[in-house]
């Protein structure tokens, strides 16, 4: 089984990004800037945001971190986003999800200027994506495609199944696979007899949000399995371990290729975030 190493792919792309950033800064006298907004005290979100801030520093992108209390009102959050929309130092805005109860994610994302929507999740950005005119493509799905491209895995003509239909991963993932000429089926929590779909697929992208829900028996021999899930679960001695939506250890000797967790899709999500920030800066400084 080929282990699809997202860390390796990420390292290569980040090295390429540094060169592109240097050239951009020299041409424009502007350093791309990413604003990250975190509301509340979700532990996982704090870890993710910290990783994104560090990645910006390593790449040479300016980062502007805004951590707001859990009782932040909708009006207060909107005021901050509007200020960031008008800030010429900010090229990309990311609101870390999930938001605390009482804040409507769709409404909040809609406040972001589409020209600064680094995650590609505003209604305008999603519309541009489906019209084949994306400003920024959602980070995790584009990271998956980057892994497949790196390993020369062509999906044209393949049967693809995406397990999950979220706006962040499932739907844009299905779109990108379709654009790469795969024949795509979207499955979800209401799909009857899910294994009958996954066992018939040449490539399966699992973004169901359920730890270790699928294993060897759910995939056909020689298929390609991409695990987008990431879950923190306690193990011995009170420590936590990361798991995906797939029981990775069962796949050895059965599937053609698969992404591990950790070290698979996760590193690529942040890499694509950095690339999107530079891309938006380029669009804003033509």
Secondary structure, 3 states (H helix, E strand, C coil): CEEECHHHHHHHHHHHHHHHHHHHHHHHCCCCEEEEEEECCCHHHHHHHHHHHHHHHHHCCEEEEEEECCCCCHHHHHHHHHHHHHCCCCCEEEECCCCCCCCCHHHHHHCCCHHHECCCCCHHHHHHHHCCCCCCCCHHHHHHHHHHHHCCCCCCCCEEEEECCCCCCHHHHHHHHHHCCCEEEEECCCCCCHHHHHCCCCEEEECCCCCCCECHHHCCCCCEEEECCCEEEECHHHCEEEECCECHHHCCCCCCEEECCCCCHHHHHHHHHHHHHHHHHHHHCC
